[in-house]
Each structure stands twice: as structure tokens, then as C-alpha cells.
């Protein structure tokens, strides 16, 4: 066997070790199924076997889920159904076997890996900080097809299982034990021995399978059909509120669980096989799967083998962005300097980083000892005396060109030619920041998104002078921070801010036409954006919007694009958005409940527009971004449609199920998009002039992918 190793233990407990050859993680594949089937048959026919232990040989992974490469190649519902039917048949045989099966879990136990664990009689996990549990299929537009929707509610209760399956949320060991997902927690080095002991204890009747009771209220609610229907009804209501019905998988999950609860696991799994086959081939799932693969490959094309280690990092500016960058860097550096204009300000930033470390330790993401070790790396400072020998310095100060140039000069004076200077600017050209500096080849842009810890994208900006080793090091460092990286060429507002600004400009022009702000927001959330553009500009800040508009002013004027003046007018009247509770919306009370700000209409003197075409709003706002993305590819700002889609989805919230601007064009058809653009150009002017590359695709009957 290539995937399985079977060890015959003295106590007649068999230990099966999973180790996918040539891979860093285990995945469920047809090749693995072949060996598991053979193993199950051998166990069933061997009367001497008292029980079975399943364990992984991988360092920090039990099973990472199904082999998505294999699933991606399946072109028909029948092929998908055959795959899922086979997986379920194996798990059902394992579950029905009269001998006890113990699952010993160290590291990530995801998707099909957790479904395997659920089919076992007993689950024992290590207290390794890398041990996590999840059924994340919903993030790929799917649902757990290996019985997870059936067995998890049976194990931990409907009310606890539904949110986990609907969100794909990860559970750490402590929470998993409390919920009843696992039965025991041990040290990684004692995992195998403890699993063997428990398998033998179960076989000899010395250990009883644990009954998970769950909260009393939940048990009472789930006992009766009326209570269960209430749970399902509330879940569906929450899904529709969040997804606007644009994602089919969550609704299928609810129906899947409901079927199992009402008709039993066997019937539930039978129905799941058909549901899964339909979802895998849906356009939503295909786009989300493409996104998954793109995220895993993001930036790797640019790795050139020249990356240098970053052991000593300096972060300039201890505010929200600065301490956010520091917080995602503590695990990968030896020394981290956090500088601000005063020790007090720097120390405040350090405290924010340490708060994050405490939260991680409390959740089980790191150990208490690791929390202290990581915290000890942080050094607050107010000058550059500590900066000698830094491998990288990331500035995260105000968006002021003169200030950033001065900081670059100060850093160059305190460091040598080994130090990379990275600017966390969202719009100022890196070439302008580096103008007149000593080592322009060491200067690069690293544009993080707020909040840094939770936003997955890092936009890396290179100039014509940026050295290869500097790019390689910045990429390697960003990936170690856990970011998906895209590389873009320098220019006003780069890629993400540029395409967002054109989109926001169109939204502001709609406001100037008298379209109600809530109508604009609702139109775009129905299109699939997480928040509407008006809400977004309030959240980001009117000052930021005005600043970026100034950066792009020359280039848009050159293209004769009509620009909105509403934002600058409001900013000059003291409107900063949510930060001062004064934007297009008013934010009142402790929770900041928003209502339309009636002062906006009075200040602007705009007559409300009565007849509004929702589809036209969606076309105008979305295609303003899409067309600008195509122009960025045409100009070489981005190197590929993949990078463009990653940037728009991960950085700006372009609807993931639509696949990004370029997959959206492919799905709609370049000819249809071009036709819509031409109609908008005729009606609204030059800002909708279609990108030349879009016309080329139509002429050649070609797609972006």
C-alpha cells in the first residue's frame, strides 16, 4: 500500500496510518479509497482484530479534506455522484463495523477528514495548537458530502451543528471538546498510545461511548418538530439576509440537515449524493473553487529564489495599520521594532499587539508560553537608533508624500544596503516616494488592507528600479504572514485603489443625479457586494476618498472622465463619514445605528430621482470597476486575470461567487459586456468607453481564461 500503513499491535488493535505519498497533507482521493476499501474488507474478515485506530503520519495535518484537483476534473453529475457514493459507502461500512474505531487527530482535521472522524466511535485529539476542526465546504459553494450534515447534528445537536456547517467556522481543541465533537485531549507525543488504550477499553467494555447532552434549552427545542422547524426557519432567514439568495449552497445545507433529521441518516446521505452532484457543477461553486486555487497560488509565480530572511523588522507608525502589520509578523521575525513619534504612542501600539496575542492564547491558537516569547520580541522606540541591521522596514504613516519621503531618507541614514524599505500606501506612486533616495532598488510598496489580521490580501507594488531580491523577499515575507499576494506595477493608485475609485466615482455620480443612497447600496448588495458603495465610503472615510481622488485626478482628466464633486463638497463641510458619525448616513447611539443623513440633500441641493432602474445602477457601478480592471491588464499594471480577480475579491469585496471582474466577463460573455458598455458610453459619456482589450477579446472570440 502507498497511502496506508497497518501496524498489528500486541493487544490485537490495528493501527492504520494515513500518509499520502509526495504530499505535505493528506487528502481524500480515489487512490486512497482503493486502499481503505481493501483495509476495511481485511478487518471485517479478521476475527482476531479487537479494534482499529486511524492516525496520520503528517506533522500538522490529519486530513485536509477531499482532493479538489480530482473533483475539479469531474465534468458530469454522474462522475461526482459516483465519487461521493463511494466515499459514503466506505464511511458507512466503517461506522457499522461491530468493532470499535478510534480516530486519533493531530493537526488540521477538515472537510472529509472530519467526516471520517464523525463515522468513528471515539475521537481523541492532540492539544497541538495546529489541531483544528471544520467543515469548510460552504466556502467552495458546496456542502459536506460525506455524511457531515447528517452525523454532526446527531453528535452535538442541531443548534450547535447548523452554524458550524453554514459558516465553515474552525473549532480549536478546547471548544471542540466542550461541544462534544471530540471525546479526549492528550499531548501529541502520547496520542497513538492513548488511542490504542481507548480502542482496547471500548472493545472490552471498560469505556462507554460518551453521550453529549448539550445545552438544556437546545435539547428541549430539538426534541419536538415545532422546535426543530423554528431552528431551520431562523437559519434560513439568516442565510437569506446575509447572502440575498445568491449562494445556493447554504440553502442546500439546511435542506440536507432537515432531510436527515426527519428521515434518518441513511435517507439523508442518499439525498445528499444528488445535491452534491448538482452543486459541484454550479457556476457559483466553480468560481469559488477557482478562487481557492488562485489564493493558494497567489504570488508564487513571482518567487525567484532570491528571497532573503527577515529576522529584524521595523514598523513605522503604531496606529491601526502599524500595529496590525506588527501583529501578523510576530511569528516570523526574531526582533520587531515599533516606532512612533513618542515612546508612549509606540508602547500603546505594542499593547494592542499583545492584546491580540492574549486572544490567540485564550482561543488555543498559541500556548501561554508562546504568547510570552512572541511578546518579548516587541520593542517600542521613538528614534532610529535601534534600526541598524534591520532586514525590512515597513512604514504605515499618513498618506502624505513629503512625510513618506522624509521617513525614507531617515531610514536610509540609519540602515545599510541590506534593508528593504516598504511603503504601506494605498495610492501614492512608489516611484514618487523613492525620488531622490539613495537606494531606489530597495524600495517597494506593500499595501495591506484594514483590518490587517483578517483581510487576506497583500498588494505588492514594484517600480522599474525595484531589485529582484527585494520583490522575492517581500513576497516570501507576505506569504509567511498568511497573506495572498498579488504583484502590480507602480502607478497612481496601483490596481485595487484605482478600480475601486472608478467604481465609487460612479456611485457618487448617481447621488448627484438624485438617486437615494439606500437604493444604491441595496442595488449593489443584491448584486453580491458585502456592503454598498455609499456605506463603504462612509466606513473608509470621506477624507480618504478625497485624497485618492486627487491622486488620480490627472489621469482621469486626461481620459475626459466625468468626476463627481459631491464627496469633496461634503468633506469641506465637515463630513468625514463614520469616524465622526457624519456621512451619507448618520450614526447614532452606542451601536452606531445608521439612518439617512437628510443634511446631505440640503447641502447638495439635489432633487430626488423618482424612477430608478436597479439593473442600470448595477451595470453602471459594477462595470466601472470591471472596465478599469481590464484597462489595468491592458496597461500591464497587473500581469494576469487571476491577479486582477484576487485583488478585486479579497481586497474590495467583489462578489466571490461571480469569480472576479475577469471571470464575470467570461461568464456573461465579452460580447454582451461590450454591448452594455457601448450603450452606457452613448448614454453617459466617455467614462464608459470600453477597454481596447475587451474589444480584442470580442474580435477574436476569446475569453480571459
Residue pairs with C-beta under 8 A, 6 or more apart in sequence:
1 35
1 38
1 39
2 21
2 31
2 35
3 18
3 19
3 20
3 21
3 31
3 32
3 35
4 16
4 17
4 18
4 19
4 32
4 35
4 36
4 39
5 16
5 17
5 19
5 57
6 14
6 15
6 16
6 17
6 39
7 14
7 15
7 16
7 17
8 14
9 15
9 196
11 50
11 196
11 200
12 48
12 49
12 50
12 51
13 49
13 50
13 51
13 52
13 53
13 196
13 199
13 200
13 203
14 43
14 49
14 51
14 52
14 53
15 52
15 53
15 55
15 192
15 195
15 196
16 39
16 52
16 53
16 54
16 55
17 55
17 56
17 57
18 26
18 32
18 54
18 55
18 56
18 57
18 63
19 26
19 56
19 57
19 58
20 26
20 27
20 29
20 32
20 58
24 58
24 61
25 58
25 61
25 63
25 64
25 108
26 32
26 56
26 58
26 61
26 62
26 63
26 64
26 113
27 63
27 64
27 65
27 66
27 67
27 68
27 112
28 63
28 65
28 66
28 67
28 87
28 111
28 112
28 113
28 116
28 146
29 66
29 67
29 70
30 70
30 83
30 86
33 86
33 87
33 90
36 90
37 90
40 90
40 93
40 94
40 97
43 49
43 52
43 97
43 99
44 93
44 97
49 99
50 99
50 100
50 199
50 200
50 203
50 204
51 99
51 100
51 101
51 102
51 199
51 200
51 202
51 203
52 97
52 99
52 100
52 101
52 102
52 199
53 101
53 102
53 103
53 104
53 192
53 195
53 196
53 199
54 101
54 102
54 103
54 104
54 116
54 120
55 104
55 106
55 191
55 192
55 195
56 62
56 63
56 105
56 106
56 107
58 107
59 107
60 106
60 107
60 108
60 128
60 130
61 107
61 108
61 130
62 103
62 105
62 106
62 107
62 108
62 109
62 113
62 117
63 109
63 110
63 111
63 112
63 113
63 116
64 108
64 110
64 111
64 113
65 110
65 111
65 112
65 113
65 136
65 137
66 87
66 111
66 112
66 146
68 140
68 289
68 292
68 293
70 83
71 80
71 83
71 280
72 289
72 293
74 80
74 83
74 280
75 281
76 281
77 277
77 278
77 280
77 281
78 277
80 276
80 277
80 280
80 281
81 273
81 274
81 276
81 277
84 145
84 146
84 272
84 273
84 276
84 277
85 273
87 112
87 145
87 146
88 145
88 146
88 147
88 269
88 272
88 273
91 115
91 116
91 119
91 146
91 147
92 119
92 147
92 269
94 101
94 116
94 119
94 120
95 119
95 120
99 203
100 121
100 122
100 199
100 202
100 203
101 119
101 120
101 121
101 122
101 199
102 120
102 121
102 122
102 123
102 124
102 195
102 196
102 198
102 199
102 202
103 116
103 117
103 120
103 122
103 123
103 124
103 195
104 124
104 125
104 191
104 192
104 194
104 195
105 117
105 123
105 124
105 125
105 126
105 131
105 133
105 182
105 191
106 125
106 126
106 128
106 130
106 131
106 188
106 191
107 126
107 128
107 130
107 131
108 130
108 131
108 132
109 117
109 125
109 131
109 132
109 133
109 134
110 132
110 133
110 134
110 135
110 136
111 134
111 135
111 136
111 137
111 144
111 146
111 148
112 144
112 146
114 133
114 134
114 135
114 144
114 148
115 135
115 144
115 146
115 147
115 148
115 151
116 146
117 123
117 133
118 147
118 148
118 151
118 152
118 155
119 147
119 151
121 202
121 209
122 183
122 184
122 198
122 199
122 202
122 207
122 209
123 181
123 182
123 183
123 184
124 182
124 183
124 184
124 185
124 186
124 191
124 194
124 195
124 198
125 131
125 173
125 176
125 177
125 182
125 184
125 185
125 186
126 173
126 185
126 186
126 187
126 188
126 191
127 173
127 185
127 186
127 187
127 188
127 364
128 173
128 188
129 172
129 364
129 365
129 366
129 367
129 370
131 172
131 173
132 170
132 171
132 172
132 173
133 170
133 171
133 176
133 181
133 182
134 164
134 168
134 169
134 170
134 171
135 144
135 148
135 152
135 164
135 165
135 168
136 168
136 170
137 143
137 144
137 145
137 148
137 168
137 249
138 165
138 166
138 167
138 168
138 249
138 250
138 253
139 168
139 288
139 292
140 285
140 288
140 289
140 292
141 247
141 248
141 249
141 279
141 282
141 284
141 285
141 286
141 287
141 288
141 289
141 657
142 249
142 276
142 279
142 280
142 285
143 149
143 165
143 249
143 252
143 253
143 256
143 272
143 275
143 276
143 279
144 152
144 165
145 272
145 273
145 275
145 276
147 265
147 269
147 272
148 165
149 165
149 253
149 256
149 257
149 260
149 268
149 272
150 256
150 257
150 260
150 265
150 268
150 269
150 272
151 265
152 161
152 164
152 165
152 181
153 161
153 162
153 257
153 260
153 261
154 260
154 265
155 161
155 180
155 181
155 212
156 179
156 180
156 181
156 212
156 214
157 212
157 214
157 215
157 218
157 219
157 222
158 218
158 222
158 228
158 231
158 257
158 261
159 214
159 215
159 218
159 221
159 222
159 231
160 179
160 214
160 218
161 257
162 231
162 235
162 254
162 257
163 169
164 171
165 253
165 257
166 235
166 239
166 250
166 253
166 254
171 179
171 181
172 363
172 364
172 365
173 182
173 185
173 364
174 185
174 363
174 364
175 363
175 364
176 182
177 183
177 184
177 185
179 212
179 214
180 210
180 212
180 213
180 214
183 198
183 210
184 194
184 198
186 194
198 207
201 207
202 209
213 219
220 227
221 227
221 228
221 230
221 231
222 228
222 231
228 261
232 254
232 257
232 258
235 254
236 251
236 254
239 250
239 251
239 254
243 250
244 525
244 526
244 528
245 251
246 284
246 528
246 655
246 657
247 284
247 657
248 279
248 282
248 284
249 279
249 284
249 285
252 275
252 279
255 275
256 268
256 271
256 272
256 275
257 268
259 267
259 268
259 271
259 272
260 267
260 268
260 269
261 268
279 285
283 657
283 667
284 657
286 659
287 656
287 657
287 658
287 659
287 660
287 663
287 667
288 656
288 657
290 659
290 663
291 645
291 646
291 649
291 656
291 659
291 660
294 642
294 645
294 646
295 456
295 484
295 646
295 650
297 642
298 484
298 485
298 486
298 642
298 643
298 646
299 460
299 475
299 478
299 479
299 484
299 485
299 486
299 487
300 479
301 639
301 640
302 471
302 472
302 475
302 485
302 487
303 472
303 475
303 476
304 468
304 469
304 471
304 472
305 472
306 468
306 469
306 471
306 472
306 473
307 469
307 472
307 473
307 475
307 476
307 477
308 391
308 418
308 469
308 472
308 473
309 391
310 332
310 333
310 391
310 392
310 473
310 477
311 333
311 334
311 335
311 391
312 333
312 334
312 335
312 337
312 389
312 390
312 391
313 329
313 333
313 335
313 336
313 337
313 390
313 391
313 392
313 393
313 394
314 336
314 337
314 339
314 386
314 387
314 390
314 392
314 393
314 394
314 411
315 322
315 323
315 325
315 326
315 329
315 336
315 337
315 338
315 339
315 393
315 394
315 395
315 396
316 322
316 339
316 340
316 393
316 394
316 395
316 396
316 397
316 407
316 411
317 339
317 340
317 395
317 396
317 397
318 326
318 338
318 339
318 340
318 345
318 346
318 348
318 349
318 350
318 352
318 380
319 340
319 349
319 396
320 450
320 451
321 396
321 424
321 448
321 450
321 452
322 338
322 340
322 349
322 396
322 397
323 338
323 349
323 350
323 352
323 353
324 448
324 450
324 451
324 452
324 453
325 394
325 396
325 424
325 448
325 452
326 336
326 338
326 349
326 350
326 353
326 378
327 352
327 353
327 356
327 357
327 452
327 453
328 452
328 453
328 481
328 482
328 483
329 336
329 481
330 336
330 353
330 357
330 374
330 375
330 377
330 378
331 374
331 480
332 477
332 480
332 481
333 377
334 377
335 377
335 379
336 377
336 378
336 379
337 379
337 381
337 386
337 387
337 390
338 346
338 349
338 350
338 353
338 378
338 379
338 380
338 381
339 346
339 380
339 381
339 382
339 383
339 384
339 387
340 346
340 349
340 380
340 382
341 382
342 382
343 380
343 381
343 382
345 382
346 380
346 381
346 382
347 380
349 380
350 378
350 380
353 375
353 378
354 375
354 378
356 453
357 366
357 371
357 374
357 375
358 371
360 366
360 371
361 367
361 368
361 370
361 371
366 374
379 386
384 410
384 411
384 413
384 414
385 414
387 393
387 411
387 414
387 415
387 419
388 414
388 415
388 416
389 415
389 418
390 415
390 419
391 418
391 419
391 420
391 473
392 419
392 420
392 422
392 473
392 474
392 477
393 411
393 415
393 419
393 420
393 421
393 422
394 422
394 423
394 424
394 446
395 404
395 407
395 408
395 411
395 421
395 422
395 423
395 424
396 424
396 448
397 403
397 404
397 407
399 425
399 426
399 427
399 428
399 544
399 547
401 428
401 432
401 433
404 423
404 425
404 428
404 433
405 433
405 435
405 436
405 437
408 421
408 423
408 433
408 434
408 437
408 443
409 437
411 419
411 421
412 421
412 437
412 438
412 439
417 439
417 442
419 442
420 442
420 443
420 444
420 470
420 473
420 474
421 437
421 439
421 442
421 443
421 444
422 443
422 444
422 445
422 446
422 474
423 430
423 433
423 443
423 444
423 445
423 446
424 445
424 446
424 447
424 448
425 433
425 445
425 447
426 447
426 493
426 494
426 496
426 497
426 544
426 548
427 492
427 493
427 494
427 497
427 547
427 548
427 551
427 552
428 551
429 490
429 491
429 492
430 443
430 444
430 445
430 461
430 462
430 463
430 466
430 490
431 463
431 464
431 465
431 490
433 443
434 440
434 443
434 463
434 465
437 443
440 463
440 465
440 466
441 465
441 466
441 467
441 470
442 467
442 470
443 463
443 465
443 466
443 470
444 460
444 461
444 462
444 463
444 466
444 470
444 471
444 474
445 459
445 460
445 461
445 462
445 490
445 494
446 458
446 459
446 460
446 461
446 474
446 478
447 458
447 459
447 460
447 461
447 494
447 496
447 497
448 455
448 458
448 483
449 455
449 457
449 458
449 651
455 650
455 651
456 482
456 483
456 484
456 650
457 483
457 484
457 485
457 486
457 496
457 646
457 647
457 650
457 651
458 478
458 481
458 483
458 484
458 485
458 486
459 485
459 486
459 488
459 494
459 495
459 496
459 647
459 651
460 471
460 474
460 475
460 478
460 485
460 486
460 487
460 488
461 487
461 488
461 489
461 490
461 494
462 471
462 487
462 488
462 489
462 490
463 489
463 490
464 490
471 487
475 485
475 487
478 485
479 485
484 646
484 650
486 495
486 638
486 643
486 646
486 647
487 639
487 643
488 494
488 495
488 632
488 637
488 638
488 643
488 647
489 636
489 637
489 638
491 498
491 635
491 637
492 498
492 551
492 552
492 554
492 555
493 501
493 548
493 551
493 552
494 637
495 629
495 632
495 637
495 638
495 643
495 644
495 647
496 647
496 648
496 651
496 652
497 548
498 552
498 628
498 632
498 637
499 625
499 628
499 629
499 632
499 647
499 648
499 652
499 661
500 625
500 652
501 545
501 548
501 549
501 552
502 556
502 561
502 624
502 625
502 627
502 628
502 687
503 533
503 621
503 622
503 624
503 625
503 628
504 533
504 536
504 537
504 545
505 549
505 556
505 561
505 563
505 564
505 624
505 687
506 620
506 621
506 624
506 687
507 520
507 524
507 533
507 534
507 537
507 621
508 537
508 564
508 566
508 567
509 562
509 564
510 520
510 617
510 620
510 621
511 517
511 520
511 534
511 564
511 566
511 584
511 604
511 606
512 564
512 565
512 566
512 604
512 606
513 606
513 609
514 606
514 607
514 608
514 609
515 609
515 612
515 617
516 596
516 608
516 609
516 612
517 534
517 584
517 585
517 596
517 600
518 534
518 596
519 612
519 614
519 617
520 532
520 533
520 534
520 617
520 621
521 531
521 532
521 533
521 534
521 535
522 532
523 532
523 614
523 617
523 618
523 621
524 532
524 533
524 617
524 618
524 621
524 622
525 531
525 532
526 614
526 618
527 618
527 621
527 622
527 655
528 654
528 655
528 656
528 657
528 658
529 653
529 654
529 655
530 653
531 539
531 653
533 621
534 584
534 585
535 585
535 594
536 653
537 545
537 567
537 577
537 583
537 584
538 577
538 578
538 583
538 584
538 585
539 577
539 578
540 577
541 576
541 577
541 578
541 579
542 567
542 570
542 571
542 575
542 576
542 577
542 583
543 571
543 576
543 577
545 567
545 571
546 567
546 568
546 571
549 563
549 567
549 568
553 563
556 563
557 563
559 686
559 687
559 689
560 686
561 686
561 687
562 684
562 685
562 686
562 687
566 604
569 603
569 604
570 583
570 584
570 600
570 603
570 604
573 603
574 580
574 582
575 582
575 583
575 600
576 582
576 583
577 583
578 585
578 587
578 592
581 587
581 588
581 592
582 597
583 597
584 596
584 597
584 600
585 594
585 595
585 596
585 597
586 594
586 595
586 596
586 597
587 593
587 594
588 594
588 595
601 608
619 676
619 680
620 680
620 684
620 688
622 664
623 673
623 676
623 677
623 680
623 688
624 687
624 688
625 648
625 652
625 654
625 661
626 661
626 664
626 665
626 673
627 677
627 688
627 690
627 691
627 694
629 638
629 644
629 648
629 661
629 662
630 661
630 662
630 665
630 691
630 693
630 694
631 691
631 693
632 638
632 644
633 640
633 641
633 644
633 662
633 693
634 691
634 692
634 693
638 644
638 647
641 660
641 662
641 663
641 704
641 705
642 662
644 660
644 661
644 662
645 654
645 659
645 660
645 661
645 662
645 663
646 660
648 654
648 660
648 661
649 655
649 656
649 659
649 660
654 660
654 661
654 664
658 664
658 667
659 666
659 667
662 704
662 705
663 704
663 705
665 673
665 694
665 697
665 703
665 704
666 703
666 704
666 705
670 694
670 697
670 698
670 702
670 703
671 698
673 694
674 690
674 694
674 695
674 698
677 688
677 689
677 690
677 694
678 690
680 688
681 688
681 689
681 690
696 702
697 703
697 704
